[in-house]
Amino acid sequence: MKHGYLLILLVSSLSADWKSDMLEKGNQIYNNTKDKTILLYKENVETHPLTKEERMNKAWDNVYDDLGEGAKYIDKYNNAPESTWIGTDKEDVQEDINKLFEMIVNGLIEDDLLIYKTKMEKLKKQISENKSDILKYREKRVGAPKESAIYTTRSGYDNKIKETQKENVILENEIRIIKDNLKKNFSDIGVNLSAEQIDVLLTRVDGDDIIQISLVMETLKHVTNQILALMKASKEELTQAKKYYGMHQVLLELVVYIQQQYINKCDNSYIPKIDKMISDSAEMMENTARLEGLEEDTRRRAIYANNLEAQALTNKVAKLYKQDIIASRNNMLKAQKIAKANLKLSKNTYETVMLSADLFDLIAESQNMFEEVSKIQVPNLVPFENIQLEQKYKELTQKLR
């Protein structure tokens, strides 16, 4: 019988050691996997931007053929009838031009915009998931044993929380890198934004539109330099010069096009949606105030009062949001007025000029227009007064998308 007890004790001891070893190995595997996950994630999401010269050269290679094609389309548009039952009229040609413009925009900035959008979304999603995990670990820690050979202990959950928080620090740093790159992009077109202003831009529903337009303007300046270099190499040959000037005219048309796309979004999407938010919140406030007035119970009245306060904040921020979008649209209209004036002059010069040197000078002068327009069309980004205002902006932005 004693041998039996000894055997049971031995088996129990070995079982406890085995469970302890397994738990230790399990924790080790978890930590190793976590570390590898962070490294792999960093490799997948870390921004590896090309140098400015590499990016611009790639953009030129992407759009050169499309610019040449665009010059042909513009000639075709000028010669097409206003309207016709048979054949192609100006409206048909304009549809083809617009499709080509979209291809050119993608060729100019597709990689930059993709890096910004996809990586930013992945990083924010991962951070959000990690925060949810931390909350679960804290909840499970409450009922976890202090010591156990089988279950995760309190200290085990503490380690998981600590490791997940470390991962979020890494991910937040990756977001900072992307924001710094955005600041650099704006700086390259003569627009200096603070970190706080970049945060405001990324909070707004039109943030992606402004970033896209700014990246296009930055790249157009480089593409124009390439065209000027080709014109120099053509040695005053007017036929070649006119070909390159036609490509430059496509760029000017493109500026007006992307500006109009933004203006249309403001007028047809953003502002009507915000107007509905303002109307809905006002109606909700009126209903809540009525219910509060009818309620006799003080506790329920207090809840109605809190609801009314939250609805009033939504109404207030929605009105501020609308003012910001209208101001941005008006800035874009001012910038477009300058772009259209340059385009009109460009067309007139193209039709009348006899010397390639004149075309060269006009293209060179357009560089100043790109910079002037870029500065005007970036909205006035006022940093948020408090976290509550920023959170409400983010909340409304999600509803606007």
C-alpha positions in Angstrom: 0.0 0.0 0.0 2.9 2.3 0.9 4.4 1.6 -2.6 1.0 2.6 -4.1 1.1 6.0 -2.2 4.7 6.5 -3.3 3.8 5.8 -6.9 0.8 8.2 -6.7 3.0 10.9 -5.2 5.7 10.3 -7.9 3.2 10.5 -10.7 1.6 13.6 -9.2 5.0 15.2 -8.9 6.0 14.3 -12.4 2.6 15.5 -13.7 3.0 18.9 -11.9 6.5 19.2 -13.3 5.3 18.3 -16.8 2.4 20.8 -16.5 4.8 23.5 -15.2 7.2 22.8 -18.1 4.4 22.9 -20.6 3.1 26.2 -19.2 6.6 27.7 -19.3 7.1 26.5 -22.8 3.6 27.8 -23.7 4.5 31.2 -22.4 7.9 31.1 -24.1 6.2 30.2 -27.4 3.6 33.0 -26.9 6.4 35.6 -26.2 8.5 34.4 -29.2 5.5 34.4 -31.5 4.6 37.9 -30.2 8.1 39.2 -30.9 8.1 37.6 -34.4 4.6 39.0 -35.1 5.8 42.5 -34.2 8.9 42.1 -36.5 6.8 40.6 -39.4 4.2 43.3 -39.0 6.9 46.0 -39.0 8.4 44.5 -42.2 4.9 44.6 -43.8 3.8 48.0 -42.7 7.0 50.0 -42.2 7.2 52.8 -44.7 10.1 52.2 -47.1 9.7 55.4 -49.2 11.6 55.8 -52.5 13.8 58.9 -52.7 12.1 62.0 -54.1 14.0 61.6 -57.3 13.1 57.9 -57.6 9.4 58.6 -57.0 9.4 61.4 -59.6 11.2 59.4 -62.2 8.8 56.6 -61.7 5.8 58.9 -62.1 7.3 60.3 -65.3 7.7 56.7 -66.7 4.1 55.9 -65.7 2.4 58.9 -67.4 4.6 59.8 -70.4 2.5 57.8 -72.9 -0.8 58.9 -71.4 0.3 62.6 -71.6 1.1 62.1 -75.3 -2.3 60.4 -75.8 -4.0 63.2 -73.8 -2.5 65.9 -76.2 -4.2 64.0 -79.1 -7.5 63.9 -77.3 -7.4 67.6 -76.6 -6.9 68.3 -80.3 -9.7 65.9 -81.0 -12.0 67.8 -78.5 -11.2 71.1 -80.1 -12.2 69.8 -83.6 -15.3 67.9 -82.4 -18.8 69.4 -82.9 -20.7 70.6 -79.9 -23.4 68.0 -80.4 -24.2 65.4 -83.1 -26.6 62.5 -83.6 -24.0 60.5 -85.5 -20.3 60.3 -84.7 -18.4 61.8 -81.8 -19.2 65.1 -80.2 -17.4 67.1 -77.5 -19.3 65.4 -74.7 -18.1 62.0 -75.9 -14.5 63.1 -76.2 -14.7 64.7 -72.7 -15.7 61.4 -71.2 -12.6 59.8 -72.8 -10.4 62.6 -71.5 -11.8 62.2 -68.0 -11.0 58.5 -68.0 -7.5 59.3 -69.2 -7.1 61.9 -66.5 -8.0 59.3 -63.8 -5.3 57.0 -65.3 -2.8 59.9 -65.2 -3.6 60.7 -61.6 -3.1 57.1 -60.6 0.2 57.0 -62.5 1.4 60.2 -60.8 0.7 59.3 -57.2 -0.7 55.7 -57.0 2.2 54.3 -55.0 2.4 57.3 -52.6 -1.4 57.4 -52.0 -1.5 53.6 -51.6 1.3 53.6 -49.0 -0.4 56.3 -47.1 -4.0 54.9 -47.2 -3.4 51.2 -46.8 -0.7 51.3 -44.2 -2.5 54.0 -42.2 -5.7 51.8 -42.2 -3.7 48.6 -41.2 -1.9 50.4 -38.4 -5.0 51.9 -37.0 -6.9 48.6 -37.2 -4.1 46.7 -35.5 -3.9 49.3 -32.7 -7.7 49.1 -32.2 -7.6 45.3 -32.1 -4.7 45.4 -29.6 -6.6 47.8 -27.3 -9.6 45.3 -27.4 -7.2 42.5 -26.5 -5.8 44.5 -23.6 -9.3 45.1 -22.3 -10.0 41.4 -22.5 -6.8 40.5 -20.7 -7.7 43.0 -17.9 -11.1 41.4 -17.5 -9.8 37.9 -17.4 -7.0 38.9 -15.0 -9.7 39.7 -12.4 -10.7 36.1 -12.0 -7.3 34.6 -12.8 -5.4 32.6 -10.1 -2.3 34.0 -8.5 -0.5 30.7 -9.2 -1.4 27.8 -11.5 0.3 25.1 -13.5 -2.7 25.0 -16.0 -4.4 28.3 -16.3 -3.0 31.8 -17.2 -2.1 33.6 -14.0 -2.5 37.2 -13.1 1.2 37.8 -13.8 0.7 36.0 -17.1 -2.0 38.4 -18.1 0.2 41.3 -16.9 2.9 40.1 -19.3 0.4 39.9 -22.2 -0.9 43.4 -21.4 2.7 44.7 -21.3 3.7 43.0 -24.6 0.6 44.2 -26.4 1.2 47.8 -25.1 4.8 47.5 -26.5 3.5 46.5 -29.9 1.2 49.5 -29.9 4.1 51.8 -29.2 5.8 50.4 -32.3 2.7 50.8 -34.4 2.1 54.4 -33.1 5.7 55.1 -34.2 4.9 53.8 -37.7 2.0 56.2 -37.9 4.3 59.0 -36.8 6.6 58.1 -39.7 3.8 58.3 -42.2 2.7 61.6 -40.9 6.3 63.0 -41.1 6.3 61.8 -44.8 3.1 63.7 -45.4 4.5 66.8 -43.8 7.5 66.5 -46.2 5.2 66.1 -49.2 3.4 69.3 -48.3 6.7 71.1 -47.6 7.9 70.2 -51.1 5.0 72.2 -52.6 5.6 75.2 -50.3 3.0 74.4 -47.7 4.3 74.0 -44.1 2.0 72.1 -41.8 2.5 71.3 -38.1 2.0 67.9 -36.6 -1.3 69.1 -35.1 -2.5 70.4 -38.5 -1.7 67.0 -40.1 -3.8 65.4 -37.4 -6.7 67.7 -38.2 -6.3 66.9 -41.9 -6.4 63.2 -41.3 -9.5 63.6 -39.2 -11.5 65.4 -41.9 -13.7 63.6 -44.5 -11.9 65.5 -47.3 -8.4 64.8 -45.9 -7.7 62.1 -48.6 -8.8 64.5 -51.3 -6.5 67.3 -50.2 -3.6 64.9 -49.8 -4.2 63.5 -53.3 -4.4 66.9 -54.9 -1.3 68.1 -53.1 0.7 65.0 -54.1 -0.4 65.6 -57.7 0.7 69.2 -57.6 4.1 68.2 -56.2 4.6 65.6 -59.0 3.4 67.9 -61.8 6.2 70.3 -61.0 8.7 67.6 -61.7 6.9 66.3 -64.8 7.0 69.9 -66.1 10.7 70.0 -65.5 11.1 66.8 -67.6 9.1 68.4 -70.4 11.3 71.5 -70.3 14.4 69.3 -70.5 13.0 67.5 -73.6 12.2 70.9 -75.2 15.8 72.0 -74.6 17.0 68.8 -76.2 14.8 69.3 -79.3 17.0 72.3 -80.2 14.3 74.8 -81.2 12.5 72.3 -83.5 8.9 73.7 -83.4 7.1 70.5 -84.3 8.7 68.7 -81.3 8.2 71.7 -79.1 4.5 71.8 -79.9 4.2 68.1 -79.0 5.8 68.7 -75.6 3.7 71.8 -75.1 0.6 69.8 -75.9 1.6 67.4 -73.1 2.1 70.3 -70.8 -1.4 71.6 -71.7 -2.8 68.2 -70.6 -1.2 68.9 -67.2 -3.0 72.2 -66.9 -6.3 70.6 -67.9 -5.6 68.0 -65.3 -5.2 70.6 -62.5 -8.6 72.1 -63.4 -10.1 68.6 -63.5 -9.0 67.4 -60.1 -10.0 70.7 -58.6 -13.4 70.3 -60.0 -13.7 66.8 -58.7 -13.1 68.1 -55.2 -15.6 71.0 -55.6 -18.2 68.5 -56.9 -17.6 66.2 -53.9 -18.1 69.2 -51.5 -21.3 70.4 -53.2 -22.9 67.0 -54.0 -21.8 64.8 -51.1 -20.1 66.3 -48.1 -22.2 69.4 -47.6 -25.6 67.7 -48.2 -24.6 64.9 -45.7 -23.6 67.4 -43.1 -26.8 69.4 -43.6 -28.8 66.2 -42.9 -26.7 65.7 -39.7 -27.5 69.2 -38.6 -31.2 68.8 -39.4 -31.4 65.3 -37.7 -29.6 66.5 -34.5 -31.8 69.6 -34.3 -35.0 67.4 -34.6 -33.6 65.0 -32.0 -32.8 67.9 -29.6 -36.4 69.2 -30.0 -37.8 65.8 -29.2 -35.5 65.2 -26.3 -36.3 68.6 -24.8 -40.0 67.8 -25.1 -39.6 64.5 -23.4 -37.5 66.0 -20.6 -40.3 68.6 -20.0 -42.9 65.8 -19.6 -40.8 63.6 -17.4 -41.5 64.0 -13.6 -38.8 61.6 -12.3 -35.7 63.6 -11.5 -33.3 60.7 -12.3 -34.8 60.2 -15.8 -34.9 64.0 -16.3 -31.1 64.1 -15.6 -30.5 61.4 -18.3 -32.6 63.4 -20.8 -30.6 66.5 -19.9 -27.3 64.6 -20.6 -28.7 63.3 -23.9 -29.7 66.8 -24.9 -26.2 68.1 -24.1 -24.6 65.4 -26.3 -27.0 66.1 -29.1 -26.3 69.9 -28.9 -22.5 69.1 -29.2 -23.2 67.0 -32.3 -25.2 69.9 -33.8 -22.5 72.4 -32.9 -19.7 70.4 -34.4 -21.6 69.6 -37.5 -22.1 73.3 -38.1 -18.4 73.9 -37.6 -17.6 71.0 -39.9 -19.8 72.5 -42.6 -18.1 75.9 -42.3 -14.7 74.2 -42.7 -15.8 72.3 -45.8 -17.3 75.4 -47.4 -14.2 77.4 -46.6 -12.0 74.7 -48.2 -14.3 74.5 -51.3 -14.1 78.3 -51.7 -10.3 78.1 -51.5 -10.3 75.5 -54.2 -12.5 77.8 -56.3 -10.0 80.6 -55.9 -7.2 78.2 -56.9 -9.2 76.9 -59.9 -9.7 80.5 -61.1 -6.0 80.9 -61.4 -5.5 77.5 -63.0 -8.2 78.3 -65.6 -6.7 81.6 -66.4 -3.3 80.0 -67.0 -5.0 77.3 -69.1 -6.8 79.9 -71.3 -3.5 81.7 -71.9 -1.8 78.4 -72.6 -4.4 77.5 -75.3 -4.1 80.9 -76.9 -0.3 80.8 -77.0 -0.3 77.3 -78.4 -2.6 78.4 -81.3 -0.5 81.5 -82.2 3.1 80.9 -81.3 5.8 80.5 -84.0 8.9 80.0 -81.9 9.6 77.0 -79.6 11.5 79.4 -77.2 8.2 81.2 -76.5 6.5 77.9 -75.6 9.5 77.0 -73.4 9.2 80.3 -71.5 5.5 79.8 -70.9 6.0 76.3 -69.5 8.7 77.5 -67.2 6.5 80.3 -66.0 3.7 77.7 -65.1 6.0 76.4 -62.3 5.1 79.5 -60.3 1.4 78.8 -61.0 1.7 75.3 -59.5 3.2 76.6 -56.3 0.7 79.5 -56.0 -2.3 77.2 -56.6 -0.9 74.6 -54.2 -0.7 77.1 -51.3 -4.2 78.4 -51.9 -6.0 75.1 -52.2 -4.7 73.5 -48.9 -7.4 74.4 -46.3 -6.8 76.4 -43.2 -6.3 73.7 -40.6 -6.9 75.0 -37.1 -5.8 72.5 -34.4 -8.6 71.1 -32.2 -9.3 73.0 -29.0 -9.8 69.8 -27.0 -10.1 66.0 -27.2 -13.9 66.1 -27.1 -14.0 68.2 -30.2 -11.5 66.0 -32.0 -13.5 62.8 -31.1 -16.7 64.3 -32.3 -15.1 65.3 -35.6 -13.9 61.7 -36.0 -17.3 60.4 -35.2 -19.0 62.6 -37.8 -16.3 61.7 -40.4 -17.1 58.0 -40.0 -20.8 58.8 -40.7 -19.9 61.0 -43.7 -17.9 58.3 -45.5 
